[in-house]
Amino acid sequence: MSTKIHAATEALGLPIRPIGTPGQRNDIALAHDLVEGIEADAMLADKGYDADHLVARIVETGMEVIIPPKRDRKAQRPYDAEL
């Protein structure tokens, strides 16, 4: 058995919303809970959070989406790799 910690952080990397799950749980499973109610200019995440439903939710809030697309995505979404 293992545990995975998912966390939303502020600009300096300090956690503002940590959520623990069983280690075998997929990263995207709690993504909506992590971003709910957060106000920021941009939302940065790794490829594990590349899902159309999450990207749409982030765009609805007016944030810029900075999530690298998965390699197998048919339509590669541009993102600011420098940010």
Buried (B, 14 or more C-beta within 10 A) or exposed (E): EEEBEBEBEEEEEEEEBEBEBEEEBEBBEBBEEBBEEBEBEEBBBEEBBBBEEBBEBBEEEEBBBBBBBEEEEEEEEEBEEEE
